[in-house]
Amino acid sequence: MTGNILLSVDDVVVDLPTPRGNLRAVDHVNLTVEAGRTLGVVGESGCGKTMLSRAVLQLLPKKAKLSGRVMFDGQDLLKLSPEKLRRLRGRSLAVVFQDPMTSLNPVLTIGTQLIETLQEHLELDDAAATRRSVELLAAVGIPAPEQRLAQYPHQLSGGMRQRVAIAIALSCEPKLLIADEPTTALDVTIQAQILDLLAREQQRRHMAMILITHDLGVVAGRTDEVAVMYAGRVVERAPTPALFKKMRMPYTEALLAALPRLDTAPHTPLPAIMGRPPDPTRPLKGCSFAPRCRYAVARCQTDKPALEAAETSAHQFACFHPIETHAGAEA
Amino acid sequence: MMHQSVPSVRPKSSGALLDVDNLVVEYPAGAKTVHAVSGVSLQIDRGETLGLVGESGCGKSTLGRAVLQLRRPTSGRVRFDGQDLTAMQGDALRLMRRRVQLIFQDPIASLNPRRRIGDIVAEPLVISGVKDPDERNRRVHEVLSAVGLDPTLVIGRLPHEFSGGQCQRICIARALILNPEFIVCDEPVSALDVSIRAQILNLLEEMKGRFGLTLLFIAHDLAVVKAVSDRVAVMYLGRLCEVGPSEQLFARPAHPYTALLIEAIPVPDPDVRPTETVPTGEPPSPIAPPSGCRFRTRCPRADQRCRDEMPELRAVAPGQFVACHHPLI
């Protein structure tokens, strides 16, 4: 592995106590993100992708139990004091959530929220912070930024609110931005604009980014690497082109096939994945995807496949019967 | 004697089952007026699926409800099987409603959490006066099996015991129990995960064939709409931009807004670099829609004429109609 690793998630487990028993939301996950690179984390609801990001941010629910290690920028986040963590979050580790209304304070103006963040982390006087705020709003494509400073979140549209949330996240030049379903609540034309904006700012600032989404289409053209999660585990991880062209994990294949596409004729039956994900409070002995997998054999029900490397160390998958890649297939 | 286990499919007679003519829906917002639907006309043939796409706030759900008279239109006419729904009142409308149904976006929220699945699915029968409990029971079993659920395992349970996908199956069963002819599906898969979405789309297609249904399928996702629709109507800020056969409309969009929507879809292929989307900005408020063409404020082709003159739907290709002064084809 190269030496420029910004974030490393080692053997992270997140357990949530529920009335129905322990729910293992994240099950022994290992991930790394290099400085300036983008990682897409893809999975369906309940696969643990959001809990994983919360574990990195140290923003898990109070009752959650976390084990493993999260190293960010040379520091072990699990060992940091709450005060040091608070200094880190918002400064070098920033986040954009799905619903901007939950991250923006409804009773404070846009200006107050931006300026507060800037002054909390950087030593700026009021005039400098205001100037910086206007620049940031302009950079995220908000028209008439001076006027916006005096407005409240409810006066903006959903797309504009998400732009403000991104401006706040970018305000202190973070080294890593975690974007958790940043466009799911938005319309398709606005979604494209926000994804463009994130990609542009990521490149310009040479910032690392984790893009969490349920949509394989969103990560396809916009990430360097993708990790596919299912039932709390990373089941396949590869450089983005390899994942789409030479996918090995049957779940990844099924997920992509189940997606309606514009290039198929109307009324073509979709190859749906039968059944549904397993109950996370009743962990399966074998592979979690085995009950829905068309390649599954007896061993898949009894043994849990580990995430292991294929022909290149960058491409890993957790499957006993991976999809064969065609001999002589192009790289 | 011939015995058929599958319910008979209605004969495919020609002609429009649903005919919407110049429908207008406005409602007050304080002292102002929201122009939710502004003069929409469309027809759906018997046995056809018409997809209706547009972004949030474009009026597509309002249109769906106004078609079923769940919201009374401000003006315009809705004819169903030749009868004018907009002129119907009371019992006549109630009787007519047995022939039309609605499926909503949020399947969990549209099931009463305190009632058992068997009662929920049987309720339309109770309301329509089927008094024999055995008959009701038989029909509930039949329709639950049709949507892929095991009736004996399901009828005694409560909605919270089911996942989103299963709840949507239950909603579909409830919509089918009166053997309707026409169903408005309002974003029926938007709240579901990809793997479940495909199951429900396949189920809707299967039910359409089996029960001889005609569908108005409302969604914001073009790929989802294309998967099930014979024809597609694109709506923007209360008006139709374009109507045409699915395949043709996606291959050769005539309206700049249709083209923008197609371009904005993220493609699950790393070789397709996302195009930096040219037209920026957001839809204006339906309280104060722009003059002339409603898309002109975001349209790269807009000129003075688009400001002055409202474009009417006109044919650009066989079956394809566009409301644009400067169409792409």
Interface residues (C-beta under 8 A of the other chain):
Chain A: E44 S45 G141 S157 G159 M160 D187 V188 T189 I190 Q191 A192 Q193 L195 D196 A199 H214 D215 L216 G217 V218 A220 G221 R222 T240 P241 L243 F244 K245 A254 L255 L256 A258 L259 P260 R261 L262 T264 A265 P266 H267 T268 P269 L270 P271 A272 I273 M274 R276
Chain B: E55 S56 S163 G165 D193 V194 S195 I196 R197 A198 Q199 L201 N202 E205 H220 D221 L222 A223 V224 K226 A227 V228 S229 D230 S246 E247 F250 L260 L261 I262 E263 A264 I265 P266 V267 P268 D269 P270 D271 V272 R273 P274 E276 T277 P279 T280 E282
